Amino acid sequence: MTDGTTGFQVAPITEDDMNRVTSILKRATDAIIGMSQLAADVDMLRQTVTSLQADTDRLRNQNNALDEALNYSRSERDRQASELSNVKAELSQAHNEASAIKLENDKLNLDVGQLQIDLDLTRKERDEAQFNVEMLMEELATAQAKLAKVAELHRTLFPPETYKQPATEPTPQATPQPDSLNDWEPGYTWDSVTQKYWRSGVTPKPDGEEIPF
């Protein structure tokens, strides 16, 4: 085939040529589409990287916060462990002191019990002594009454005006009798206030002053 103007001969386009051209155009189209897709993919990857970077920063911040919280928890744990150790030491000391106080209290209870026993024995001895004193006082009063009766009977049988001393015997000198004695003698009566025996006819006073009847 020739061109009437230039005189060049143009070869006819075959089907194979058309297929090759179509294939080339298709590959070019695919390449353009692929480049567009690649750009979209790159943009999506860029967005993904940006999102991941943001997530990484957020996670890093969270990790820092968690580290601070962990450090605070550790410091609190150490502080509480120290306080617990101090509390245990104080509790042990308090337990020892309570044991010592209990021992002292038990000893005091034993002492109080012994003192109560001694007090009961002392009271019993006092009561017995008081009873014996009362019995002796009753016996003394009975003896004094009997002596008084004997003296009265003696005065009745032997009046002073009719009784004469033998001429051969000297008249004994009368010895003044004391108003009070610590030991009993006939003619004396016990006084519980002054704790003495007083001669009959003398009224005892707590201050020691004696007033005769």
C-alpha positions, 0 to 999 in steps of 0.5 A, a space after each residue: 500500500 502506498 501513499 499518493 502524496 509521499 510515495 511511501 508504502 504502508 504495510 497493512 495492520 494485522 490482527 497480531 499487531 492489534 493484539 500487541 498494541 492492545 496488550 501494550 495499552 492494557 499493560 500501560 493502563 494497568 500500570 497507570 491503575 497500579 500506580 494509582 492503587 500504589 499511591 492509594 496504598 502508600 497513602 493508606 500505609 502512611 495513614 496507618 503508620 501515622 495511626 500506629 505512631 499515635 498508638 505508639 505514643 499513646 502506649 508509650 505514655 500509658 507505659 510511662 504512667 504504668 511505670 510511675 504507678 508501679 514505682 508508686 506501688 512498690 514504694 507504698 509496698 515498701 512503706 507498708 512493709 516497714 510499717 507492718 514490721 514496726 507494728 509487729 515489733 510493737 505488738 511483740 513488745 506489747 505482748 511481752 509487757 502484757 505477759 510481765 503484767 500478768 505475771 506480776 498480777 498473778 503474784 499480787 493475787 497470790 500475795 493478796 490471797 496470803 494476806 487474806 489468810 493471814 488476816 483471817 488467822 489474825 482475826 480468829 486469834 483476836 476473837 479467841 483472845 477477846 473471848 479468853 479475856 472475857 472469860 477471864 474477866 468473868 472468872 475475875 468478877 466471880 472471884 472478886 464477888 466471892 472474896 467480897 463475900 468472904 471479906 463481908 463474912 469475916 467482918 461479920 464474924 470478927 468485928 473490928 471493935 471486938 478483935 484484939 491483937 495478941 499482946 505479944 505481937 506488934 501491931 503492923 503498920 498499914 501500907 498505903 494501897 495504890 489506887 491502880 495496879 497493872 496486875 490484879 489483887 483482891 479489892 481491885 476491879 479491871 477498867 477497860 478504858 484505862 487498861 488498869 485494875 482500880 482499887 474499890 472506892 476510886 473512880 478511874 478517869 481516862 486522863 488518869 485523874 482519880 476521884 474517890 467515892 
